[in-house]
Amino acid sequence: MKIIIYQVITRLWGPGRFSSWNKSSLSYLRTLGVDYVWYTGVPRHASGKDFVKGNPGSPYSISDWMDVNPYLADKPERRMEEFEALVSRTHEAGLKVMLDFIPNHTAPDYVGGICSYDWHDGDWTDTRKNDWTDGRTEQELLNVLRFWASKGVDGFRCDMVELVPQEALARMIAAVKEEYPSLFFVAEAYNMDNYRTYVEKVGFDLLYDKSGLYDTLRAIDCRNLSTKNITSNWLRLSDLQPRMLNFLENHDEQRIASPWYDGSPQKAYAALTVAMLFNTASFMLYFGQEVGENAAEGHEGRTSIFEWSKPEAIGQLYNHAHSRRKLPSPYVEVLAKYRSLLKLSRETVFAAGKTWDLCYCNMLSPGFDPDRHFVFARYDDSKAYVVACNFSDYPARISVNIPVELHPYFPQHTINLSVPAWDSAIVKA
């Protein structure tokens, strides 16, 4: 079943406190159809030290796994109580809580029983690589999972899992799920050859499809890659599609509306439609994406995870959620588009129905460009839709041919669609 995850840098939403995620904030997420809130930057990270990147520092440089960041609390001395209250509010709103789990590294000043080397991976100079040859590391991190699960956390987004021994991850997931069977694990993985192993052997519930669909859609949007590559990615993943997590933004990637990506949120509507509706894969939103946040205050199109900042669109969105203040008109149109696609994505036919790639039988159809258009059907025993996506600068009129195998679901065997540039058209049979 399709799951919707909403990632937020907790310190950048409103006043930047646990209390900022109050009834109004959570009610707003409910209107989007969100299932999980991924509160990024909760466990205590290094801050105020000479090795720290930026101010207040990175959520991925953990200094104490059994604590939360004091700056997130209205009363720092009661910060864990305030976090527990956040978990309760989130659950009362009908949503689930997700946190980061970072097994590859900790801060140089880490407090606890994890064993580390005196070096770091890549340019992560504010971290030290964990030593997985020492059994104390696995035991300590298993205790970390148990600790947060005992606080009511429902799931974990697991950072850079390909840098950690698979066997250790599998043992930890299996062990903590014995005590908390409903815990949900999402893996950040990049090598598509590893996808099946992380699902079938390690035990992850969902995997980022960064190297598959994300990279494909971005290259179509920004570098004129042929849309035929969407089909190639779909076929390669095959039965793994329901275990994928699709996205167009997160804290690592550049904002769609930034000059480093598309420069406008509207140019990604076709990509958004494919990512949300093409199959039963789950979908992740990054806060402010749904109104076209462009990270103008950040570095190279990214909302900073290292600095205090006040992203413009996110601030407007927070005010809108809390006072019903009308959003500026450019944001209204983008939010309406996201709402419409999110609503469709929750329909059973899109969340759990069957997919039929229609491109192969429309290569010669009038108006169809096999390199810039993408058409597919979603159907089940109660509903059927045809979706056409246009990844070009020009409006398209496409006559979509329905193959004989789908005739029981589609009374019309040819469906004529008008599709705006960089957008989609969705019709119900």
Salt bridges, closest charged atoms under 4 A:
ASP35 OD1 - ARG346 NH2 3.17
ASP67 OD2 - ARG44 NH1 3.05
ASP67 OD1 - ARG79 NE 2.90
GLU81 OE1 - ARG78 NH2 2.87
GLU84 OE2 - LYS151 NZ 2.67
ASP100 OD1 - ARG157 NH1 3.21
ASP109 OD2 - LYS49 NZ 2.67
ASP118 OD1 - ARG128 NE 3.66
ASP121 OD2 - LYS129 NZ 3.29
ASP134 OD2 - ARG136 NH2 2.73
GLU138 OE1 - ARG171 NH2 2.73
ASP154 OD2 - HIS91 NE2 2.66
ASP159 OD1 - ARG157 NH1 2.75
GLU179 OE2 - ARG146 NE 2.67
GLU188 OE1 - ARG157 NH2 3.07
ASP193 OD1 - ARG236 NH2 2.86
GLU200 OE2 - ARG196 NH1 2.83
ASP205 OD2 - LYS177 NZ 3.12
ASP215 OD1 - LYS210 NZ 2.91
ASP239 OD1 - ARG196 NH2 2.80
GLU249 OE1 - ARG255 NH1 2.76
ASP252 OD2 - ARG157 NH2 3.92
ASP252 OD2 - HIS251 NE2 3.46
GLU300 OE2 - HIS299 NE2 3.86
GLU347 OE1 - LYS383 NZ 3.24
ASP371 OD1 - LYS228 NZ 3.94
ASP423 OD1 - LYS337 NZ 2.80
